[in-house]
């Protein structure tokens, strides 16, 4: 599967599950192309997560880590169930081409298309 199709199909799967991909450098869910390796998928917090004072920052940091963990788990489950190969990459996910014979939705129609990796 070529990189552009992988990017489009992953973004389509995420959109159908209620996720919006943020534009480059913006806060939120991001998808970045890693040529020859797949896509890097993660979440960048917005300014609302910044707090003043050490205790507030520690508390916010713990909550942030729990939220990021839950989001990463949900994204991993959605993409794995959709047929993609998903591995942890630090706090982000590396998303690879679909497994052999996976039924990946076509970005154009949303209809499942059987993909065979030879």
N, C-alpha and C positions, 0 to 999 in steps of 0.2 A: 504494500500500500504506500503510495507516495505521501510525502510529508503534508502537502496541502490538503489532501483528502482526509488524512488522519486528523489534522487540526479541525477541519470542518465537521467531520463526523463526531468527534468528541464534544465540540461546542454544541452540536445539535442534541446529543444525548443529554448533556447538562441542562440545556434550555428546556427540554421536555420534562425534566425532573424539577423545574422551578429555579434553576440557578442562572444568574446573569454573570457573564464574564466581563470584568472591568477592563477599560482601555489601558494601554501601557502606562506605567508609572502611577496609576490611580490606586486608591485603597480598594480592597475587595478580592474576589476570586480572580486569579490570573492563570493564563495558559501561555506558555512560551515554547516555541519550537526549539528543539535540540537536534539539529540535522544529524541523521544517521543513528540517533538514539531514541527518538520519540518526542514526547511533550513533557515539559515540566509543569506541574499543576500545583498551585498553592494558594494561600490566602495572606494578603497584606493588610494589617490593621490600619484604620483611619485615625485621624487626630483625636477623636473622641476617646480613644483608649489611653491617651497620655494624661497623667495625673501629677499634681505637685505633692510633695511630701513622700517620704520613704515608705511609711506604712501603707498609704493608699496605693503607691506603685507596686509594692509587694503583693497586696491583695488583688489588684487589677491584673498583675502578671500571672497569678495562679488561675484566676478566672479565664484570662486570655488563653492560657495553655490548655485548660479543660475544653474551651470552645473550639480551639484549633484541633484538638484531638478528636472531638466528636465530628467536626466537619470533615476531617481527613478520613475518618472511618466511614462516614456516609458516602463520600465521593468514591472511595476505594470499592465499596460494596456495589454502588451503582455501575461503575465502569467495569468491574470484574464480571458482574452479572450480565452486562451488555456484551461481553466477549473480549474485552481488552486485557492485555497483560499489564498489571499494575504492581509496582514495587516502591517501597519507601526510599526516599532520597533526602536524608536529614528530616526536616519537618514538612517537606513537600512530597509529592508523588511523581514518579516517572511513569508515564503511560506509553506503552508500546503498541505495536500493530496487533490486530485481533488474533486470537488463537485460531488454528486451522478449523475451518468449517463453522466459524462463529456467524451468527445472524446479526449483522450490523445494519442499522437503519441507513438508508440512502439519505444524504444531506438534502437532496433535491425534493424527495417525496415523503420521507419518513417511513416508507415501507421497508420491511426487513429484506435484506439481500444477503444470500449466503456467500461468504467470502472464503476462498481456499488459499492458504499460504503454501506455496510449493517450495 
